[in-house]
Amino acid sequence: MKKYLSLLLALCLTLALAACGGSKEEPAKTEEPAPETQEPAAEPVEITVFAAASMQESLNAVIEQYKTVAPEVTVITTYDSSGTLLTQIKEGASCDLFISAAPKQINALDGSLKDNAEKNPDGLDVVVQGSRLNLLENKVTLAVPEGNPAGIESFDQLADLLKNGDVALAIGNSDVPVGQYTQKIFTYYEIDEAAIASKLTYGSNVKEVTTQVSEGAVDCGIIYGTDAFSAGLTVVDSATAEMCGQVIYPAAVLNVGEQPEAAQAFLDYLTTPDALACFEAVGFSPMV
């Protein structure tokens, strides 16, 4: 009997060991990390900017910076005299953002001034209200070619030389801001433009005037300080506010473009320290 019980215990032990050996522990399941959610790529956007010719170098630098801020935005620029740009807008050109070299051109599009026949003679309502701001200030300067062959030293001296017919001067046309500032300087010095016409050459924008001075085609030219800086010209004098008023560059989003929201975002960027540094580098003074 004892022998039988010993065999039975041995059999039970063997079966128990076999059962333990056959059961394999399932490895613990590791949770896979959830895939990272990626922001959908922004839709490409093109905005059209009309800007005074004197802003070309500095605004191009800002646009290069903006590519890192808003890579989906392409900024299409047209640079010319503010008067020419105003004419193009009046004739139906698509423009999202307009930056002028004087308030006059944006006044002519500002619906808040449509009852002011002097400032907005056509009663146009093109400016997006609330977007307009004074962005930059410039200086009207007297610049000379390399070496200053005529020995021009100041606006006071220039006035005497012009009255005596002893100097050749390049200026902007009367329909562009730099030419309009020049006319104010002539008025300040009581210079009759018609009487000295033979001593004057004209440019349809400030870049054309700057080129005449750079090439030595004239003894001097009246241009913006920023253009003189960009062209490497020597400035011998700067006009005061008493002589020609403040040189203010206003900017505004227009309702004749396709992308007013993107244009407003770009205008907002123009007021940031990074953007203003590009303008200051060529001689503009921020007004925001």
PyMOL commands that set and color helices and strands:
alter all, ss='L'
color gray80, all
select helices_A, chain A and resi 2-22+53-69+82-90+103-107+111-113+155-164+177-188+193-199+206-214+225-231+241-244+260-270+273-281
alter helices_A, ss='H'
color red, helices_A
select strands_A, chain A and resi 45-52+73-80+97-99+133-138+140-144+169-172+200-203+220-224+234-238+247-253+285-286
alter strands_A, ss='S'
color yellow, strands_A
deselect
rebuild
show_as cartoon
